[in-house]
Amino acid sequence: MPHIAPRPALFALLILLLLAAPTSVLRALAQESGATAAPVAPVPEPLPGIAEVVPRAAELLDQARQALQRVEEGADHQGWLDSFDASRQRQEQLQQRMTDMGDPAGWSYEQLLEMRTQLLEQRRVLAGLFDNVSQRTAELDQLRGHWNEQRDYWQQWRKQLRELGAPYPESEFKEVVSQSQALLKRITTVSQDKIALQKKATELIDANQVLVRQLDSALRTLRTQTFKKNSNSLLSRDFYAELTPELLQQVRTNSLQVNWKSRDSLRAGWWILLLQILTTLVLASLIRHFRHLAQQDSDWRFLICHPFSSGLFIAIVSLGFLYSAPTLVWRFYQVVLALLAACILLNDIVTARRHRLLIWLLASSYLLSLLLQVINLPLTLTRLYFVLLSIGGLLVLTQLYRQGRRQKDPWPLMTGLRIGKGLLLVSLVAQIGGYSTFSSRLMDISFKSAFALLVAVMLQKLVRGAIDFLLARRKLQSLPFFRRFGTTLGERLKVLVRLVIGFSCLIFLVQIWTGGDRFASTWQRVAGWGLHLGDYHLNIGTLASLVLIVYLTSGFSWLVRSLFDVEVVGPKFLDSGVRESIKTLLHYLTILVGLLLCLGTLGVNLQNIAVIAGALSIGIGFGLQNIVNNFISGLILLFERPIKKGDLIVLNQEWAEVKKIGLRSTVVETFNKAEIIVPNSDLIAQQVTNLTYSNTQARVVIPIGVAYGSDLEQVLRILQEEGARHPRVLKFPAPSALFIGFGASSLDFQLRLWLSSPDFVLSVPSDVCIAIYKRFAAEGIEIPFPQQDLHLRSVDSSLLQAWRSSPPVPDALQPAPPAQQEEQQQGEDQQQQTKG
C-alpha cells in the first residue's frame, strides 16, 4: 500500500503565471507600437513608358467593351417597369378596398390587422425593388468613378510623353479617351433612368406609409377604447332603434364584397399550398406504413387512427407561417381545416364524451365568429350574436362543471371551466353595458387562447411520441451509445421540447392578449422588456438566451462525455480513472465555453475582464489563496492521478472510497455510507494511503492463541489449511501461518492471508476465524482465556479460623468455568425472551 508524499501546489501557479506573462507583455508592446506608429503617405506609381501604350490600350478597350455590355444589360428597364406597375396596381387595389370598407375606425380588430399585414408586405416588396435599383445605381456610380480615373490616367500619360518629346501612338490615346467618354456618357444616361425608378419607388413607399399610419392610428384608437363605453346599452331604446331592415341589406352587400376565391393569396402562395398538400399525403402514407411499429407508443395513438387528419394538422401548423400576408378569407380556410383535423385527433386524446362535445362546441363557435368577421357583420348584429353566445356558453359550461365535480375530473379541466365561465360572464355584462369592443376582444382572445393551449398539448404529445418512436428503432438500438444512453437522451430531448413549445405558446398568448400582428414582432417586443441596472439593461431576451445557453451547454457536455465514454474510448481501452479524468476536463472545458458565451450575451467585454482579473490578482493571491490552492491541486489530481475515482484510501485512520474528484474538492464515501468532502489541497499536501494505487491486493493478519501443551505443528497445519480453503484467498502469494511467541497465557500464532481486493478485509477474516474455531474444537485444541492466581501473604487469624470451621460448599454452588458461565447466560437470555 503506497504512501503518497505531499507535493506543493505553488509550482503549478508559477508555471501558469510564467506562461501568461510573455503573452501580456507582447500584447502591450504590440499595442504601444501600433499606437506610436505614424501613417506613411503612399508613393505615387510612376507612369509607364512608350512600350506599354499599345498592350495596355488593347486591354483597356476590351475592358471598356465588357463594361458597356454590363451597362446595356442593366439598361433594360422593362422588367423594372413591370414590377413597379404590378406593385402600383396592388397598392391601388388595397387602397380601393379600404375605401369600400369605409372608415377604419369602424373596422374590427382582425380586419385592421389583416389590412395592415398586407400593406406591410406590399411595402416590403417595394423596399426590395428600391434596394435593387439603388444597388444597381451604386454599381454604376462605382463604374463611373473607375472610368473617370482611367480617362484621367491616360490623359496624364499622354501629357507626360508630349513633354518628354518622345514619339508615341496618338491614335491609341485618342481611341482610349473616346471610348472612355462614350462609356461614361452611357453610364450617365442609364443612371438617370435608375434615379427615375427610385423616385417612383419612393412615391409608392410614401403612399404605402400613409395608409399604414392610418391603420396604426385606428389600431391605437381601438386599443385605447377597449375599456371605454363605445355603444348603446342593450337595455336602452337607442340600441333597439338600430335594428332596422337596412342591416340585412348591409349584410348582403358585405357578403358580396368578400373575395371568396382569394386569387391573390393563391397566386402568391401556390407553392406553399402545394407543399402543404404534399406534406399531408406523405405524412399520411408514412403513418399508415409504420402503424404497426407505433402501436406501443402511447403518445402516438391519436395519430395512428387518423393518418390523413394527422398529416393535415401537421402540414398546416408547421408550414402556415410561410404565408407572408394571407387575407382574412385565406386564413379562414386554413383555420377551418386545422380545427377540423385537430378536433378529429382530440377525439382520441379526450376520453369523456362531454369533453369531446365541449371541444366541438368551442371549434364551431370560433369558426362562426371568424366567419362573421370575414363578412364584416354590422356591429349591432355582432353584439346580439355575442350575447347569445355568452348565454349559451354559460349554460353549457355550468352543466359540464357540475358533471365534472360528480365525476371528479382533473383540476386543470375544472380550473379551465371556471375561467371560461368567468370570461363569458364578464363578456355578457360588458356587452349589455355597451362595452362592445371589450366584449368582442375578450371573446376572440379567449377562443384563441383555448385552442393555442390545445395545440401546444397536441404538439408536445406528437414530438414526445416521435422521440420514443425513433429511439426504439433497431438500427439505433444496435449502436452502443443509444443502447446505453438512449433513455437519458430521450428524457433530455423531451425536456427541451417541453421548454420550446411552452415558451412559444407563452409568446403566442402574449401576442393574442396584447394585440400583436406577428409572432416575430411580438417576440421582439417581449424580448425588450426588462429593467435597468445602472447603465446596463437586462431584458427578457437576454435571460431567455442565458437559459438556453446554460441548458444547451449542460446537454452538450453530457453528450460529449457520453460519446467519449462509449464511442471513442470504451471500457476496454482505457483505465477508468484516466477516463473519468478526461471526462471531467471535457466537462469543465465545455462549461468554460458556455460561460464565455453567457458573458458575451450579457455584453461583457472580455478585455475588461482580463484587466479586472489582473487588478484583482493580488487580492486573489491573499484572500482567495485557499480556493486557488484547491483549484490547482484539483488539476494536479486530474493529471498526475495519485488517486482516482473508485480508489480505496485511508484518510484520517478511516477507510473510504473515492466517489468524485472535482476542481475544488473530492468526495469520498466511508464504509458506513457517510460522504466526506475533502479539499484537494489536503490530498496533495498530506499523507494519504492509497490501498489500490498500483494494484488491488490486500493482506490481512489474524492473531490466534492456543493453550500451552498444544501440538505446534498441528496448529500450523490447521491454520495453513483453513486459510487456503477460503475461495477469496489468493493462491499466490500463498497463506502463511507463523508461530510468534510465548504469551502470558497462550501460545501466539499469526495467519497472514492475501486477498484480491480490500473489499473483503472484514468478511474473509470472519469466515476464516469461524472455520479455525470449528477445526480446533474438532481436533481438541483448546483456546485459553486469561487466568490469575491470588496469593494471600497476611490474613487475620480469626478470619482464617472461621473459614476453616465453615461447612464445605456443594459442587452445584461452586462457580462454573467461563465457558459454562457463557452457556448458562445464553440459556437464561433465551428463557427471558420466550417469556417476553
N, C-alpha and C positions, 0 to 999 in steps of 0.2 A: 504494500500500500504506500505509494509515493507521497511525499510531503511537498507541497508547492511553496517555494520560498517567496517571501514578499518582494514585490517589484514596484518601484515608484512610478506614478503616472505622470510625473512632471516632464519626462523626456518627450512624450508624445506631444504635449502642448508646445514645447520648444520647437519641435520639428514643424508643426503647423505654422507657428509664427515665422520661422525661417523661410518657409515656402511662400508665405503670403507677403513678406516684406519686399522681396525684389519686384513682385508684380506691382505693388502700390508705388514703389519708387519709380519704376519705368513709366507707369501711367502718369505720375506727377510730372516727370521730365518731359514726356510727350506733350502734355497739356501746356507746360511752360514754353516749350519750343514752338508749339503751334500758336500760342498767344503772342509771342515776340516776333514771329516771322513776318516780314514786310512783304506786301504784294509786289510782284515783279511785272513790269509792263511788258506786253507781248512785243516781240521783234517782228516788224513787217517783213513779209516774204518778198524777196527780190523778184522783179519781173523777168520772165524767161527771154531767151534770145530769138533770133530770126528763125533758127531751125525748128522751133516749136510751133510756129504760126500755122502751118498747113495741117499737121496732125491734130492740133488742138481745135482748129476751126472745124474740121470734119467731125470730130467727136461732139463738139458743141452743137453743130447743126443737127446731128442725129438726136441729141437730147431735146432740141427745140421741137423737132417733128413729133417726138413722143409726148412732150408736154402739151403740144397743140392738140394731139389726138385725145389726151385725157380731158382737156378743156372742152373739146367738142362733145365728148361723151356725156359730160355733165351739163352741156348747154341745152339738152333736150328737156324742156320744161313741161312736156305734155303729161308725163306721169305725175309730176308735182301738181299741175293744174287739176288733173282728175281727182287726186286725193283731196285737194282743197275744196273742189266743188262738192265732192261727196260729204266732206265734213260740214260744209256750209248748209247743204240740204238737210243733213241730220240735225243740225242745230236749229234750223228753221222749223223742222217738224216738232222738235221738243218745245220750242217757243210757241208754236201754234197749239200744241196740246195743252200747254199751261194756260193759254188764252181761253181755250174751250172749257177747261175745268174751273175757270173763274179765279177769284181772288185766293191766293194761297192761304190766307188767314182762315178760310173755311174748310181747308183740306183736313183729312185725317193724318195721324202721325205716320202711318205706313205709306200713304201717298206722298207725303213730303220726303220721307227717306228714299223712296223709290226714285222720284224725280231727281233728287239731289245726287243719288248714286249714278244715274245715267249722265247727268251733266258733268260730274267729276270724271267719269270715264271718257266723255267727249273732250274734256279739257286735257286729259292725259294723251289722247290721240293727237290733238292739236299741238301740245307741247312736244310730242315726238316728232311731228313734222317740222316744227320750228327748230328743234335741235338739229335735225338732219340738214336743213337748209343752212343753218348757222355754221355747222361743221364744214359744209361744202364751201361756204363763203370764206371761212378761215383758211381752208386749204388754198383757195385762190389768192388770198392775201399773202400767204406764205410763198406761193409760187411767184407772185408779182415781185415780192422783195428779192427773191433769189435771182430773177432775170434782170432786175434793175442793177443788182450788183455785178452780174455778168456783163451787161452793157457798159457800165462804167469802167469795169476792169479792162475790157478790150479798147475802149476809147483812150484810157490812160496808157495802155501798152503802145498803141499807135502813136500817141503824142511823144512818148519816150524815144521810139525809133526815129521819128522825124527830127527830134532834137539831136540825136546822135549822127544823123545824116546817112544812116545805113539804108541800103536798098531793101524794101520789104514788099510782099504781095498786097497791094492796096485792095484788090478785088475781094480777097478773103475777109479783110476787115469790114469792107462795106456790106458784104453779104451777111456776116455775123450780126452787125449792128442793125441791119434792116430786118432780119428775121427776129431779132430780139424785140424790136419796136412793134412789129406786126403781132407777135405773140402777146406783148403787153397790152396792145390795143384790144385784142380779142378777149383777154382776161378781164379788162375793164368793162367791156360790154356784157359779158356773162355775169360779172359781179353785180352790175346794176340790176339785171333781171333777178338775181337771187335776193337782192335787197328789196325789190318789189314784192317778192314772195314772202319775205319776212314781215313786211308791212301788212300783207293780207292775213298772215297767221296771227299777228299781234291784234288786228282788229277783231278777228273771231274769238281770240282768247279773252279780250276785254269784254266782248258781248257775253261770253260764257260766264265770266266772273260776275257780271251784273246780275245774271239770273241766279247764280249760286248765292250771292249775297242776299238776294230777295228771299230765297228759300231759307237761308240761315236766319234771317230776321223773323220769318214766320215760325221756324222751329223754336227760336228763343222766346218768342211771344207765347207759343203753345206751352213751353216748359214753365214759364213764369205764371201762366194762367191755369196750371194744373190744379192748384189748390184754391182757385177762385171760382166763385159762382158765375157761370157764363151762359146759363139757360134759365128758362122759366121753370118753376117748381111744378111737379106733376099734380100738385094739389090746387094749383091756381087755374083760373079760367083762361088766362093767356095761352097756356100750353094747349088746351083743347081747341082754342081758336086756330092753332096752327094746323090742325088736322083738316085739310081741305082736299078736294078732288085733284088739285094740281100736283099733289105729292105723287100720286100714281103715274101721272104723265111724266113727272121728273124721273121716276124710277125707270120708265120705259126708255126715255131719252138717254139716261146714263148707261143703261144696259146696251143700247145700240152703239154707243161711243166706245165701248170696250173692244179692243183688238184681240179677239179670242184666238185668232190664228197665230198671233205673235211671230210674224215672219221675220222681223228684225232680229229678235233673240235667236230664232232658229238659224238665220243666216250667219250670225256672229258666232254661235256656239254649236254648230252642227257636229264638229269633230268631238266636242265634249259629250254630246248626246250619243254619238256613235260609240265612243269609248265606254260610256255607261252601259249601253246595250251589250257590247261585247263582254264587259266585266261581269254583267249579270249572267249571261249564258255560260261563261267559263266557270264561274264560281258554282253555279247550279250543277253543272256536269261534274265538277270535282267533288262536290258534296255527295252526289249520288254514287260516284265511283268509290270514295273512301267511307261510305256509310258503315260498312261492316267493321272498319277499323276504329271508328269514332264512337262505337256503342258504349265503350267503357268510360268515355269522358263525359261526366255528368254535366259539365258546363256547356257542352255542345248538343245536348239532346234536343233543345228547341230548334237547332238548325237542321238536324237530320230529318225531321218530319216535314219540313217545308223548305226544300233546297232553292226553289225559284224565289220565294219571298226573302230568303236569306241573302241570296245574291243581289236582289234588287235593293234591299235595305243597305247592304254594304256599299254597293256602287253609288247610290245617291249620297250617302253620308260622307264617303271618302273622296268623291270627285265633285261634289256640288260646289266646293269653294273655287273651282276653276272658272265658273261663270263670273266675268268681271262686273257686269252691270245688268243683271237679269230684270226684266219687267215684272210687275206685280202679278200679271197673268201667268207668266212662265214660272215664277216662284210658286204660285198656287198649284200648278200642275205637279211640280216637284214635291211639294208638301203633301199633296193628296196621295201620290204613290208611296212616299216614305211612311206616312202614317198608316196607310193600309197594310204595308208589309210589316211594320212594327206591331200593329195590333194582332196580326196573324201569329207572329212569333211570340208575343206576350201571352197568348192563349195557352202556350205550353209551359211558360215560366210560372204564370199565376194559376194556382190550382182551384181556388174557390170560384164558384160561378158568379157570385155577387161582385167579386173583384174584376172579373172579366167584363161584366156589364158596366162597371164604372169606367174602365179603360175605353170601351167603345163609345160611351156617352161623352167622355172628355174629347175623344177624337172627333166625333160628329159635331159637337158644339164648337170646337175650334175651327173646323173646316167651314162651318156655316158662317162663323164670324169673319173669317178671312174672305169668303165669297161676298159677303155684304160690303167689305172694304173694296173688293175689286170692282163691283158695280157702283160704288160710291152711293150707297143708300142715304137718303136725306136724314139729317140729324134727328128729326122728330121721330121717324120710324125706327131709327137705330136705338134711340132711348127706350122705346117701347119693347124692342127686342131684348135689350139688356135687362129690363125689369122682369120680363117673363123668364129669361134665362136664370136670373138670380133666384127668383121664387122657386122655379123647378129644381134648380141645383140644391137649394137649401132643403127641400123636401127629400130629395134622393140621398144627400149626404147624411141627413139626420137619421133616416131609416137604416142606411148602411152602418152608421156609428152604433146604433142600438144593436144590430145583429152582430157587429164586431165585438161588442162588450160581452154578449152572451157566448160567442164562440171563442173569446179570448184571443183576438187577433194580435199580431206583434205590435209593439209600441211604435215603431216608425209609421206604420199604416194608420194607427189611431191618432198619432200626432198630426199626420198629414190631413186626416179628415177634420180634425179640429181647426187646423189652419185654413182649410178650404171653406168650412162653414163661416169662419170669421171674415174671410175675404169677400165671400158672397154677401154676407150681411152688411159689411161696410159699403160694398158697391151698390147694393139696393138702396140703402139710406142716402148715399151720395147722389144717386140718380133721381130719387124722389125729391131731394132738396135742391136740385138744379145744378149740381156739380157734375155735369155730363162728361167733361174732359177727364176729370179724375176717375170717374167710374169706368169709362171705356178703357183708359190706360191700365187701370187696375185689373180689369178682366183679361186684357190682352197679355199683360206680363205674367199673370197667374197661369194662363194656359201654356205659355211658352216655357215657364219655369218648370211646370209639372212634366212636360214632355222632354225637357232638357235633362232632368234627373232620370227619367225612364231610359232615355237613350244612353246616358252615361252608364247606368247599370247594365244595359244590354252589351255595350261595347266592352265593359270590364269582363263580363262573363265570356264574351266572344274571344277576347285576347287571352284570358286565362286558359280557356279550352284549347286555343291554338298552341300555347306554350306546352301544355301537357301532351297534346297530340304529337307535336314534333319531338319532344324529348323521349317519348315512349317508342319511337321507331327503332327497328332493329339495327339499322345502319349506324345510328348514333350510339345505341347501347353497346355496340361492338367495340367502340373506342374506349380506352381506359379512362379518359377524363370524364366522359359523360356517364360511364358506368359507376364511377366513384363519386363524382360531384354533380351529377345531373339533378338530383333533388334540390340541393342547395342553390344551384344555378337557376332552376325554375322558380324557387321562392324569391330570389333576388330580382329576377325579371318581373315577377308579379308585383312586387313592392314598387318597382319603378313604373310599371304600367298604371298601378293604382294612383301613384303620385301625379303622373302626367295627365291621366283622364280626370282626376279630381280637380287639379289646378285648371285645366282647360274648361271644365264645367263651371268652376267658380268664376273665371273670367267671362264666360258666356252669360252667366247670371248677372254679373255686373253690367255687361253690355245691355242686357234686357232692361234692368231696373234703372239704369242711368240714361237710357235712350241713345246708345251708341249705334252707329250705322254699320261698322265693320269690326270684325274680331281683332284685326291688327291694330287699328286705331284705338280700340278700347284698351288693348294691352299696353300700347304706348302711353296712354293717359294714366292707366293704373300704375305702370312702372315708374311714373314720375312722382307718385305720391310718396311723401316721406317727411323728414324733419331735418332741421339744420343744426349741426353740432359745430358751432363756431363758423369757420369758413367752409366746412365740409357739409355736403348734402347727402344724407343717407336715405335712399328711396327703396321702394318695394322691388324694383327691378334688380337692384344690386343685391338685396337679400335673397331673392329667388336664384340669382346666378351663383351666389355663395353656397346656398343649399345644394344646388345641382352639382357644383364643382366638388363639394365635400362628398356627396353620395357617389358620384362617378369615380372620384379618386379612391374611395374606400373599395368600391366594386372592382376597379381596375387592379388595385393592389392584391385583392383576393384572387382575381383571375390570373395574374402573373405568377403569384406564388403557387397556385394550384397547378397551372400548366408546367411550371418548373419542376414541381414535385412529381408529376405523373409522366409528362411527355418528354421532358429534357433529361432528367437525371434518372428517376425511377428508384425503387427501393434497393436494387441490387448493385447499383453502380457507384454509390457514394455513401459514406458514413452518415448516420442520422444526425450526429452533432454538426458536421460540416454542412449538411443540407439545411438544418434549422438556422445556422448562422447566415448562410447565403440568403435564405428566405427572409430573415429579419432585416438584412441590409437592403434587399429589394423593397421591402415594405416601407422602410424609412426613406428610401430614395423616392418612391412614389409619393409618399406624404410630403416630402420636401417640394416636389414639383407642384403638387396640389396647393401647398402653402404659397408658393410663388404666384400661381395663378390667382389665388384669392387676394393676395396683395395687389396684383395688377388690376383685378376687378374693382378693388376699393380705391384705385387711383393712387396708390402709394408708390413713390419713386424709389426704385431700388438703390439708386445712387445716394439718396438721402439716408436710406437705411444703413448703407456702408459707412457714411460719415458719422451717424449716430452710434453705430457699433464701435467705431474707432474711439469716439469720445467716451463711451461707457466702458471701454476695455479695462481701464484702471479700476473702476467701480466693480466690474465683474470679477476682476482678479482678487479684490479684497472681500467684497460682500457675498459673492456667489462662488467662492473657490471650492466649496464642498460639492456644489452641483456640477461645476466644471470637472472636478476631480472624478466624480462618479460617472460623468459622461465619457471622459477619456478612458476610465477603467472599463466601462462597458464596451468601448471599441476594442480594447486590448483583449477582453474576454471573448469577443466575437472572432477576432483574427487569430490570436495565439491559442485560444481554446484550452486553457488549463482545466476548465470544467466545461461541460456541455450538457445539453438537455438530456435527462434520463440518468445522469451520473448519480452515484450514491456517495455522499460525502459525510464527514464527521465535522460538525460545526458546534463549537462550544460544548464539547463532550456529548453531543446528541446526533444520532444518525438522521439523515434527511435525504430526500431525492430532489434533484434539480428539476423544476417544472417549467420555468420560463426565464430567459435571460434578456433583459431589456437594456436600454441605453443608460438608464439611471439606477436601476435596482434589479435584483434577481429574486425570484420567488422559489422557495424550497418548501417541501412538504415532509413533515416528520411522520413517524410510524403511527402516531395517534391521529393522523389526518389534520393536523394543525399546520396552517400555512404561515411561513415566516418570510417577511420581506427584508432582504439583506442588501444594504448599499453595496454597489460594485467595488467601491474603494476598499471595503473591508475584505473582500475576497482576493484583492490584489495585494494589499499591504500586510495582511495577517496570514498566519499559517493555517492552511486548510488541508485536511486529509481527504484525498480522493480515493475511494475504495475501488473504483472502476476506471481509473485513468488510462492505463495501457492494457489491462486485462480484467476480467470479471471474477477470477478465482479468489476464494476467501478461505482462511484457515481458522478452525475453532479448536480450543483446548478444553478437554473435560477432565477435571481433577476427581480422583477416585481414591478412597481409603478402605483397606481391608484389615481384619483383626490380625494381631500377632499370632504366629503359628500357621498362617495360611501358606499354601504352596505358591511360591513366587512365579515359577514357570507356568503353572496352570492359570494364574491370574493374567499373566501377559498374553497367553494364548487366547483366553476368553475375550479379552479386550480387543485383540487383533481381529479375531473372527467376527465379533459383533460390529466393529467399526466397518469392516469391509463388506458386511452383508447388506448394509443400507444402500438402496438404489441411487441416492443422490450424492453419495461419497465417491470422489474420483478414484479411479484405479491407479492413476499416476498424476501427482505423487501419491504413493500408497499410504494408507493409515499407519501410524506408528504408535506403539504402546511402550512407555518408558517407566522404569522404577526410579522415583525421585529421591526418596529418603525415608528415614525413620521418624514418624511423627510422635506426638505426645501419647496418643492412644491408638495409633493405626500405622499401617504401612502405606505410604503415599505413592500413588501412581498417577500418570497423565496419559490420556488418549488424544492424539493430535490427528485431526481429520481435515482434508482439503475438499472444498465444495466448489461447484461450478459457478455459483452466484452468491453474493452476500444476502440475497433474499431469504436464504434458508439457514441463516446462522442461529436462529432460535428454534425452529421446528426440528431440524436434524439432531441437535444435541438432546432435545427432549425424547425423541424416538430412540436414540441410542442408549440413553440412560435407563429408559424403561426396559429395553432388551437386556442390558447388563444386569439390572436388578433381578429380573426373572432367571437369567442364566446363573447368577450367584446363588439364588435360592435353590435352584435345581442341583447345582454342584456342591452345595453345603458350605459355601464360603460365606463367612459372617462379615457383615459391615458393622464395625464397632461404633459405639457412641461414647462421648467423653465421660470418665469416671474419676472420682476424687476420694481419697482416704482421709478420715479425720482422726488425728491423734490427740488424745487428751493427756496433757502433762500434769496438771494440778487440778484435782476435784475435791470438793469438800467431803470429809469422811461421812457426815450424816447423809448426804445425798447418795453416796456410794452404798452405804448400808441399806438405805431404803430401796435402792434399785435391786440389790441382791435379794432382799426379802420379798419383793413383789412376785406374784404368780407369773408363769410363762405365758406369752401371747400365742393364741391359737394361730395355726397356719392360714386360716381364712381371713384373719385380721391383719396379717403381715402385708406390707406394701408389695405390689406386683412389680415385675421388671417394666422398664419403659415401653417395650413393645406391647406387653399385655395391658398396660395402662392406656395406650392409644386405642387398642381394640375395645376395651371396656368403655372408653369415652365415646367411640363411634357407635357402639350399641345403645348407650344412653341417649345419644342425639337422635338415632332412628326411632327409639321409643317415644321421645318427646314429639317428633314430627308426626308419628302415627296418631298420638293422642290429639295433637292440634288439628 
